[in-house]
Amino acid sequence: MDPVYLDYAATAPVRPEVRAAMEPFADDVFGNPSSQHRWGRAASAALENARAEAAEALGVRPSEICFVRGGTEADNIALCGACRALGADGSHPSLVVSAIEHHAVLHTAERIAARGEAGLTLFDVTAEGDVDMDRIREGVSRGPALISCMWVNNETGIVLPIERMAELAEETGAQLHSDAVQAVGKAPVRPTDLPGLDLLTVSGHKIQGPKGTGLLFVRRGTPVEPLLHGGGQERALRPGTEDVAGAVGLATALRLAVEEQEREAVRLGELRDRLEARVAHGIDGVMVVGRDARRAPHVSNLGFEGVNPAMLLINLDLDGVAASGASACQSGSGKGSHVLEALYGDVDGRAHVRFSLGSGTDADQIDRAAAVTREVVSRLRAIS
């Protein structure tokens, strides 16, 4: 039986259209975009075309797109750069962050606070997707502030109320950053619809683009200090010779993901619901994380009682189903999920598996994965 890949939230295969768009820039159009000769001009034109394509997909200005080397770098530039800019006049800014952020945001925020560059306020998120707005308001009341909250949680698929936070940011004058790595292509993401949203992170390999690519949307007029120095590329916010092939691939993947988002959301949502129903059929004690929350269609986090978490993932893999226990960036750390702890406090010793769906997922794969999961859970419970 062919193996089933259900770990698209960790990474996705590069689309054929993306690979074809990138191919000329690995050979024929190899120039440095900063060079003035014909090779450089051709590379520069391709880079700006990619910037315009990405901007159109998000409904923003090309000048507001900064190409970077992945989602983690975009998050670091957004948080560190914005806090440094907010504190440039001697102020001590506040950084207000959700407790269920990806570690690219959470660890960065903790480091900023440890260096004394900003005061850190964490706010809670419930299993229903509600946030502590009073805590956020308290955090931004102490002077210049940056709020950072992901659009879609990577471990659970829970959709955060970015609209409400954008309204609060606009009302209070705080800046707002959102890590939209798991939202693009799965939910409508258009910064122009949220005037209070100033910074937005996108990663290429989550939307079937190349790994090591990403972009940061920086709304015009938003002050951000660069973290690197040595050149004027990307409006001096991300200096260094640009990866033209990567930018072209990212822009192509982003355009296609946005074009297909509405119909893919319906398809993936139906498959996710099918998976959850079939896994739960005949197995007691299955927990669907965020069942009562607004969820993105491609992620299902299921908890199983009476099963060892590591053995569950190993046996799923041995039986041909690829899934993960939490964020792929966190796997192997030996630590439990900070997201589940924040949502539920005590997960009661359940083994949690994140199944994440993508373009290659179909109903037959879902049925096979569900059957394998039921068999593995039953087998492990019998020997535990």
N, C-alpha and C positions, 0 to 999 in steps of 0.2 A: 504494500500500500504506500502510495506517495506520501511523504511527510507534509504536514500542514503548518504553514507559517502564520502565526497569530501574534506577532510582536512588532507591528507596524509603528507603534508609538515609540519604539526604540530606534528604528531606522526602516527605510523603505528602499526597494530597488530603484535604480535610475531608469526613468522612462525612456523608451526608444527615441521619442521626439527630442528629449533633452540631450541625449547622447549625440544625435545627429546635429543639433544646433551647436554643440560645443566642438565638434570635430575639426572644423577649419582653424580653430584658434590653438590647436595643439601642433599645427604644422605651418600652414600657409600664412596666416595672419598672426605672426609671432612677436610683433614689435612691442616696444615699451610705449604705453599710451602717452608718456611725457615727452617722447622724442618728436622732433619737428619734421623728420623726413617722411616719405610716403608710407613706410611700414608703421611708423609711430602714429601717423594720422589715421591709418586704417584701423589700428587697434583702438585709438581714442574714439573714433566714430562708433565702433562696435560697443564700446563700454557705455557711451552715452545713449545709444539705442536701447541697450539693456536697462539702463536707469529709467528711461522713459517708459519702457514696457512694464517694469515693476511698479512704477508710480501709477500708471493707468490701472493696473490690476487692483491697487489699493485705493484708487481715487484721490491721490495726493499729487503734489508738485514734484517733478524730477529733482529739483534742488533739495527736497526734503528726504531723499533716499541716500543713505550712506552704506556702501558695500563693506562688509566686514568678514571675518573668518569664522563664522558660526554663531549660534545662539548664545553660547556662554560669553563670548567676547562682546556681543551686543548688549547683554545684560550688564556686564561689568562697565562698559563705557557709559551706559545710561545711568547707573547708580553712582559710580565713582565720579564720573564727569559732571553730572548734575549737582551732586552735593558739593563738589569743589567750587563750581560756579556760584551756587547759592551762598557759599561761605566766603567768597572772594573779598567781600567788603568788611570782613571781620565778624560777620554774623555766625551763629552756631545753628545750622539748619537741623530740622527734624526729618528723620527717615521713617516712614510708616509702611510696614510690610505685613502681608498676610502670613499666618503661621504654616500654611501648606504650600509655600512656594517651592519651586525646584531649587536645589542647592546652589545653582548658578546665581540665584538671587539671594537666597537666605544666607549662605556663607559669605557672600560679598557684603551684604548689609552688616553682618556681625563684625567683619573685618573693618569696615568703615567706622563703626561705633568704637571698636577697640583702639583705633588710631585717634579717636577724639575728633573726627571730622564731622560727625553728626550724632545727635541723640536718636536712639533706636526705639521705636514703639511697634510691638507685634499685636496684631488683632486677630481674633478668633474667627473661624468659619465653622458653620454647623454642617451636619451630614445632609441637611436639606438645601445647602448652598447659600444660606443666609450669612451675612457678615455683621460684625459689631460696629455699626455706623457711629455710635457714640464714642467708641474707642478711637476710631479714625478721626472723628472731629476733634477729640481731645488732643490727638497727636499733632494735628496740623495747626492747633491754636497757639503754638509756642513761638511762632515766627515763620520764616521761610521754610517750606516743607516740600518733600517729594513723597508721593504715595506710589508704591509698587505692588501691583496685584496681577497675577496671571489671569488670562482670559478663560482658559480651560485647564483644569488640573490634569497633569500628565499621568497620575497613578489611578485616578478614579473616573475621569471624564466629566466631573462636576463643572458646570459653567458658573463662573463667578459674576456677580452683578456689576460689570464694568460701567454700565450706563449710569447707575446710581453714584458710583465713585467719580465719574466724569462730571456729573452735575455738582457734586460737592467740591471738586477741585476748581471748577469754574466759579462757583460761589465764593470760595475762600481765597482764591489766588494761588492755591497749591499747584505744584506740577504733578502729573500723573503718568506713570510708566506702566505698560502691560506687556508681559511675556506672552506673546500670542503663538508660540511655537506649535502648540497642539490645537489651536483654533483655526488657523488658516487652512482653507480647503474643507473644513468640517462645519464651520459656522460663518455667517456673513461678517467680514471684518473690513470696515471702512472708517478710518479715522476721521474723515470729514463729517460723519454722522455724529461724532462726539467731540464738540469743540474743546472740552476740558481735557482731552487726551493729548499729551505732548510727545510721548516717546513710545515706540512699539518695536518689539523684537520678532524677527522671522528667521527661521532656520531652513536651509535648503534641503537637507537630506530627509526631513520629516515629510516633505511633499514630493518625494521622488526626484529631487534634484541632487547635485553632487555633494558629497560630504565636505566639510571644511568651508562651507559657504553660508552666508547669512546677510541680513541687512538690518539696519536700525533706522526707523522712521524718526526724524527729528523735526517737529513742527517748526515752521519759520518763526524766528524770534525767541526760540527756547535756548537759553544759555547752557552750553555743555563744554567742559574743559577736556581737551584730549588727554589720553593716558600715555600715548607714545608721541615722540617728537623726532623730527628729522626730515620732514618733507611736507609738501602742501597737498598731497593727494587726498581725495575724498573730503574736500573743503577743510583740510588740515586736521580733521577729526580722527581720521584713521590713516596716518602717513604710511608710505611704503608702496612699492610697485604693485599695481592692481593685478588681480587674477582675472584677466579678461574672459577666459574660457569659463571660469567659475561663475562670474557675474552673468554671462549669457545663459548658462545652464540654469542658474537660480531664477532668472527672470522668466525663462520659458516655463519652468516648472510652476512658478507662481501664477502665471497667466492661465495655464491649463487647470490648475487646482481651483482657481476662482471661477473659471468658466463652468467647471463641472460640479461645483460645490453643492448646488441645490439638489440635483438629482442623485449625487453620490450620498448626500446626507440621508435621503429617504431610503436608498438601497441598504446602506450600512446600518441604519437604525433598525430596519426589519431583520437583518441578519443578526445583529446583537441581541435583539429580543428573542429570536429563534434559539440562539445559543443558550441564553439564560434559562429559557423554558425547558429545553432538552436536558441540560445539565441537572437541573433541579428535579426532573422527573425520576422518581424512584430513589432519590438520595435525601436523607433527612439532614437538617442543620446546615443548609446552604444559605449564606448571607450575600445579598446583592448590595454592594456598597453604593450609597447615593441613590437608592431606588426611588426615593421621594423627591429628589432634586432634579433640576433641569440639567440634563447631561448631553454632552457631545455624542454623536452616534457611533463612534468607532472604538470606544473603550468600555470594557466590562471588567470590574474588579469583583471577584467572587471569593468568599471566605468559607472554609470547610472545617468543621469541628473534628477533633480526634485524629488529625493527620499532621505529620512532621512536615514543616514547610519545605525544607531542602529536599527531602525524599520525594515530595510531591512533584516539584519541578524536574528533578532528575528522571523520575519515572515517566512523566509526560514526554520528556525529550526522547527517552529510550523507546517509547511507544509511538514516536513520530509526530508529536505536537510541540511546537515552539511557542512558549509564552514566557512571562517573567514574573518575578515576585513583587517588583516595585519599579522604580526608575532604573533603566539600564545603567545609568551613571552611578547608581548606588549599589548595584548587585555585587556580591562578593565582599561587602564591607562587614558582614556579620551583624549589622545593626538592624533593628526593626524599622518599620516605616514611620517616619515622623509625621507623614500625612494622616495615616490611620490613627496614630496616637492623638493628633490634634483634633480629629473629627469625633473620635469615640472615647478617648481616654484609655480604656482598657479593651483590647481586642479579644480578650478571653482565650488566648492561646490558639486562635484559629490560624490555619494556613491560608494565606491569601495569594491568589493568582490573578495577574492582569493579562487578560486576553485583549489584543488590539487588532482591529480589522483594517483592511486597505483594498486597493484596486484589484488585487489578485484573489480576494476572498469570495467564495461562492457558497451556495446552500449545501452542496455536497461536502465541502470542506468543513462547514459548520457542524453538519450532522456527524461526520467522522470524529471531529474534535470533541464533541459532546459525548459520544459513545466511549471514546478513550478516557476522557476525564472521569466519567462515572465508574468505569472499570478500575482505573487506577486508585481512585478514592476508596472504593469498596475493598480493594486488595490491601491497601495500606491500613485501613481501619481493622481489617481482620487479623493483621499481624502485630498491631501496635499494643 
